[in-house]
Amino acid sequence: MQRSTRWSVITAALTLLFTVTAACLAAEGHGGHEVELQRTAQGVFYQGHRLPIDPTVKIYLALVLMGMTIIGFSSIMVALGTRDKNSKIARMSLWMHRINGFAFAILAIFITQYCIRIMDVYKNLDEPAVVLHMATAIPIILLPLMKIAITSRYRAWASLLPGMGLTILLLTWITSWTVIIHYFG
């Protein structure tokens, strides 16, 4: 078994475990923050503090990230699945994957700056679902940047790229579901 295949199998098994754990923790009485949120013309407030972004917008951004992972995964599968690697379809799919990856990294960093401010308002780092969300969100920011660096500079580590891409896909889904279940579970 090759190194990248082992990485993918281990990642898939851990992701399944973490997804089930995230769903259980987020649904365990922590959902339904809609009751505690007050929506006014001045913004959305939680326990008297103004939130920097509406939680519903966070849900939509999480769904956009999930969609971007599907696009990235599909485009690289098309590129790797073509017989002629220099064909127009393979080159367009690689370009689409590359552009999607950069856009994904930028959007993830953009969302993170809001999440840090929301974390300051909620101050609920004792909830297991929040800790799991943070633990899966941090690699989502770092892995695309590492993948870009490996692709452009460190070719010796190129065999790890498929596993890293799969890890990004699965961690994004886990993180997005913890947000969705936390607010609407």
C-alpha positions in Angstrom: 0.0 0.0 0.0 1.4 3.4 -1.0 2.0 6.2 1.5 -0.7 8.4 0.0 -3.3 5.5 0.0 -2.6 4.8 3.6 -3.0 8.5 4.4 -6.4 8.5 2.6 -7.7 5.4 4.4 -6.6 6.7 7.8 -8.1 10.1 7.1 -11.4 8.6 6.0 -11.7 6.4 9.1 -10.9 9.2 11.4 -13.3 11.6 9.6 -16.1 9.1 10.0 -15.4 8.8 13.7 -15.1 12.6 14.1 -18.3 13.2 12.1 -20.4 10.9 14.3 -18.8 12.5 17.4 -19.4 16.0 16.1 -23.1 15.3 15.3 -23.6 13.7 18.8 -21.9 16.5 20.6 -23.5 19.4 18.7 -27.0 17.9 19.0 -26.6 17.1 22.7 -28.6 20.0 24.0 -26.4 22.7 22.5 -28.5 23.5 19.4 -31.3 26.0 19.2 -29.3 29.2 19.8 -32.0 30.9 17.8 -33.9 31.4 21.1 -31.0 33.3 22.7 -30.4 35.5 19.6 -32.1 38.8 19.4 -32.4 40.3 15.9 -32.8 44.0 15.7 -32.3 46.7 13.0 -28.9 47.3 14.5 -27.7 43.7 14.2 -27.9 40.3 15.9 -27.2 40.3 19.6 -26.4 37.4 21.9 -26.7 38.0 25.6 -26.4 41.7 25.1 -23.3 41.5 22.8 -23.5 42.4 19.1 -22.3 39.6 16.9 -20.0 40.5 14.0 -21.9 38.2 11.6 -25.4 36.7 11.6 -25.2 33.0 12.4 -27.5 32.3 9.4 -24.8 33.8 7.2 -22.3 31.5 8.8 -24.5 28.6 7.7 -24.6 29.8 4.1 -20.8 30.3 4.1 -20.3 26.8 5.5 -22.5 25.5 2.7 -20.4 27.5 0.1 -17.3 25.9 1.5 -18.8 22.5 1.3 -19.8 23.2 -2.3 -16.3 24.4 -3.1 -14.8 21.1 -1.8 -17.1 19.2 -4.1 -16.0 21.3 -7.1 -12.4 20.9 -6.1 -12.7 17.1 -5.6 -14.7 16.7 -8.9 -12.3 18.7 -11.0 -9.2 16.8 -9.7 -10.9 13.5 -10.3 -11.7 14.5 -13.9 -8.1 15.6 -14.4 -6.6 12.4 -12.9 -9.2 10.2 -14.7 -8.4 11.3 -18.2 -6.1 9.1 -20.3 -4.3 11.9 -22.0 -2.9 14.2 -19.2 -2.2 16.9 -21.8 -5.7 17.0 -23.2 -7.8 20.2 -23.0 -10.2 18.7 -20.5 -7.4 17.6 -18.1 -5.7 21.0 -18.3 -9.0 22.9 -17.7 -9.8 20.6 -14.8 -6.4 21.2 -13.2 -6.9 25.0 -13.7 -10.3 24.8 -12.1 -8.9 22.9 -9.2 -6.1 25.4 -8.7 -8.4 28.4 -8.9 -10.9 26.7 -6.6 -8.1 26.0 -4.1 -7.0 29.6 -3.9 -10.6 30.8 -3.6 -11.2 28.2 -0.8 -8.1 29.3 1.1 -9.1 33.0 0.9 -12.7 32.3 1.9 -11.6 30.1 4.8 -9.3 32.9 6.1 -12.1 35.4 5.7 -14.5 33.3 7.7 -11.9 32.7 10.4 -11.6 36.4 11.3 -15.4 36.5 12.0 -15.2 33.2 13.9 -12.5 34.6 16.2 -14.7 37.6 17.0 -17.8 35.4 17.5 -15.7 33.2 19.9 -14.9 36.3 21.9 -18.6 37.1 22.2 -19.9 33.6 23.0 -17.0 32.7 25.4 -18.3 29.1 25.3 -15.0 27.2 24.9 -16.2 24.7 27.5 -18.7 23.2 25.1 -17.3 20.0 23.4 -19.0 20.9 20.0 -17.2 24.3 19.9 -13.9 22.7 20.7 -14.3 20.0 18.0 -15.4 22.8 15.6 -12.2 24.7 16.3 -10.0 21.6 16.2 -11.3 20.8 12.7 -11.4 24.4 11.4 -7.7 25.2 12.1 -6.4 22.5 9.7 -8.8 23.8 7.1 -6.9 27.0 7.1 -3.4 25.5 7.2 -3.8 22.5 4.8 -4.6 24.5 1.7 -1.6 26.8 2.3 0.6 23.7 2.9 -0.8 22.1 -0.3 0.0 25.2 -2.3 3.5 25.4 -0.9 4.1 21.7 -1.7 2.8 22.1 -5.2 4.9 25.1 -6.0 8.2 24.4 -4.1 8.5 21.0 -2.4 8.0 18.4 -5.1 9.5 15.6 -3.0 6.3 15.6 -0.9 3.9 15.6 -3.8 2.7 12.0 -3.0 1.0 13.5 0.1 -1.2 15.9 -2.0 -4.1 13.5 -2.6 -4.4 12.7 1.1 -4.2 16.3 2.0 -6.9 17.2 -0.5 -9.1 14.4 0.9 -8.4 15.6 4.5 -9.4 19.2 3.5 -12.7 17.8 2.0 -13.6 15.7 5.0 -12.6 18.3 7.6 -14.6 21.0 5.8 -17.7 18.7 6.0 -17.2 18.0 9.7 -16.7 21.7 10.5 -19.7 22.8 8.5 -21.9 20.2 10.0 -20.9 21.2 13.5 -22.0 24.8 12.7 -25.3 23.7 11.1 -26.2 21.3 13.9 -25.1 23.7 16.6 -27.5 26.4 15.5 -30.3 24.4 14.1 -30.0 21.0 15.8 
